[in-house]
Amino acid sequence: MFMIDAARRIQASMRGKAGIALASLVLAAASGCARAAPATAPAPVDRGGAVRAIALCTTTEAQLRAALGEPTRDGLFRRERILSWIIDEDDVVRYLAVMLDARGVVVDLVWDIPTEIPWTPANQCAAAGRGTS
């Protein structure tokens, strides 16, 4: 609105074609300065690095959600809770699946292996004497 008022004042103060041309030039220059700076894209998240940082018997569901976002799946295998994420979808789909104990701690995981290799989740922490569930 300010630029329109300014242009009208300039046009009113100047008579003739030269004045209109100058007013148009001033208006064009002013509108060019009013453009917002382009938004910068957020830095990409290193989801593979977040997966490699998972420590059995230590990493929690809350930490995974903070690092990877909401899981693609949140379900049960027998009576055990399994969360999974699609991490990357280039030529090969890379996924992460974790088994959680009752406290929400990662007790087993599978990451980026061929789907031909079956995963039978088992509490690796109970086997090592480092956790219960």
N, C-alpha and C positions, 0 to 999 in steps of 0.2 A: 504494500500500500504506500509506503514511504517513497519508493522509486516512482510510482505513478504520479504522486503529488509533485515530486521534484521535477519530473519531466514536464508536467503542465505549467509549473512556474517558469521553467526555462523557456518553454514555447511562448508563453505570454510575454515574457520580457524581450524576446527577440522576434523581429518581424522579417518576413521574406523567406525564401528558400534556403538561404545559407544558415539562417537561425534554426530552422527545422532540422537540417542536416546535422548541425552541431549538437542539437538537443538529442537527436537519435544516437549520435556517437557517444555522448555522455551517458545516456541510458544503457546502451549496450556494454560500455565499460563497467558501469556500476553493477549491472546484473551478473557480469562475469566474476566479479569479486565476491558476490554473495553465495557462490556455490560452496557446498559443504565438502570437506575433505573426504576422499574415498575411505570407506571402512576397511580396516585391515582384517584379514581372515585370522581366526584363532589358530594358535599353534597346534599342529596335529598331536594327538595323544599317542604315545608309544605303548600300544596295547600289548604287543609281544613282550616288551620289557616288563610290563606289569605282571604278565603271566609268569615270566621267568623268576620274578621276585617272590612268588608264592612259596611259603614255607609250610610243609605239612606240620600239623599239630600246633601251629601258631597263628597263621593267617585266618582272619574271621570273615564271615559273610559281609559284614558292614564294610570292611576294607576292600573286598572285591567289588562291591557295588559302587564305592567311591572311586575306584580306579577304572572300572569297566562299564559302569552304568547298570541299568536294569538288565537282568539275565533274559536271554531269549526263551529259555524254559525254566520252570521252577516246579519240579515234580517229585514223585516218590519211586524208588526202586525197592521192591519188597516193602520194608518199613523204613528205609533210609532216605533222607532228603538229598536230592540231586539238583544242582543248578548248572545251567550250561549257557555259554555265550558263543555266538559266531564272531570270531575275532577278525577275520579277513576273508574276502571273497574275490580274490584274483583268479588265476587259472585254477587254483586248488582252494577249496573252502577249508579254512582252518578254524577249528572249534576247540573250546575248553569246556570240560565238564568236571565238576567237583562233587564229592560227597561230604556232607556236613554231619557232625555229631549233634547231640541234643543241645549243646551250648553254642552252635553255629560256627564251630571251628572246622577248617578243612582237614579231613582225615584221609582223603585219597583224591587223586586227580588223574585226568587224561588230557593231553595237550598235543594237538597237531600230529596224530598218528593216522595211518591209513585206516579207513573204515573196515577193511578186511580183517584187521586185528581186533578180536573181541576184547572188550573191557568188562571185567567182572569186579565192580567196586567192592572194596574191603577196607575196614578200618585199620589203616597202617599204624596208627598211633597206639591202639590197644595191643597190637601185635608187638610193638616195640616197648610197651609198658609206659608210654608217655601220655596216655589219655584214656578217658572212659566214655562210653556211650552205649 
